[in-house]
Amino acid sequence: MLSHAQSMTSPLSSIFSPKLPIYPSKFKPHFNPPKSLLLQPLRCSVSLAPEPTQLQSNTTTNSYKPSPPEISRTIMELSSVGTFSTTAQDTWPLGVGVRFAVDPEGTPVICLSASHHHFATEIRSSLNVQLEQCGLRTTQCTIQGILHRPEDQILLKKIQSLWEKKFGEKADNDFIHILDVERVLQMDNFMEDGIWVVSSDYKLANPDPLRDCAEHLVHEINSNNIEDVHRFCNVFVDSDVQVSQAKMVWVDRLGFDIHLYSPQNDIFEVRIPFPREVTNEKGAKSSFNGMSQTAWEVEKNYRTLEFEKVKQLKKIASKVQ
């Protein structure tokens, strides 16, 4: 019969370097941890998220998820192409694919091609931008505003610098247009209700600090730590849904989103917050490892369940083959 300490073997195969001691299955610890260590209070706290708000004119009250203005700014920072739409010079709406850059306040700068140079200025226009997240979700924002040509030479030089930094080439001053933001419609995915964001909230928001490493982190975790993702669903989520498969969708400064797949091929989305806000890739890795360790210890009954589980699941699809 193995001792209590000898049975404490962790199945974690973390891609990161956790700070907490991990005992691989092929090694045995040379000490017996005291009961006070095994029963110490949890460092990870998961709280119930409020119900989502639909089609409102300001920010969401969900403190465990970035606000719609932040999400919109993140989408615009990570993207470089979108669908520009306007009524042009007649009554027929016209939508074309364009490249764009954004200034420090998120204002889109569009360089229209010669064939679209006939677009009038000072007209109502929109720019729809979509961001595919790990092939599982397509979040998007649509910016509505007034299209105009910049005339100030100092402003033109700043725009040239933005464009060259984004695309590695100079923009033709004759084709540069600015889309002054009046409001933004942010949508988490296709066929979901959107949330309206006013111009001032959008301009004052900051894009997520993990935006440049989020896709890489999610790919690594889904490739090398999928057992931990499943364990998160069992330990941190309070649900009657039987989970046959789970995948992380996205990670940001406040937490991460997971898609749960049931044996009936229904798909649910759940939001799991970090114990505390992170500001960089190192902090996200450290939080993930700490939560993985906590989830494993709770699953093995080495820690008591002393936090409130997440209860909000969002059904996003049914009978997917």
Secondary structure as UniProt FT lines:
FT   TURN            4..7
FT   TURN            25..26
FT   HELIX           35..38
FT   TURN            63..64
FT   HELIX           68..78
FT   STRAND          81..86
FT   TURN            88..89
FT   STRAND          94..102
FT   TURN            104..105
FT   STRAND          108..111
FT   HELIX           114..116
FT   TURN            117..118
FT   STRAND          123..133
FT   TURN            134..136
FT   STRAND          137..148
FT   HELIX           153..167
FT   HELIX           173..175
FT   STRAND          176..187
FT   TURN            190..191
FT   STRAND          195..198
FT   HELIX           199..204
FT   TURN            209..213
FT   HELIX           214..224
FT   HELIX           226..236
FT   STRAND          245..252
FT   TURN            253..254
FT   STRAND          255..261
FT   TURN            263..264
FT   STRAND          267..273
FT   HELIX           281..299
FT   TURN            300..301
FT   STRAND          313..317
//
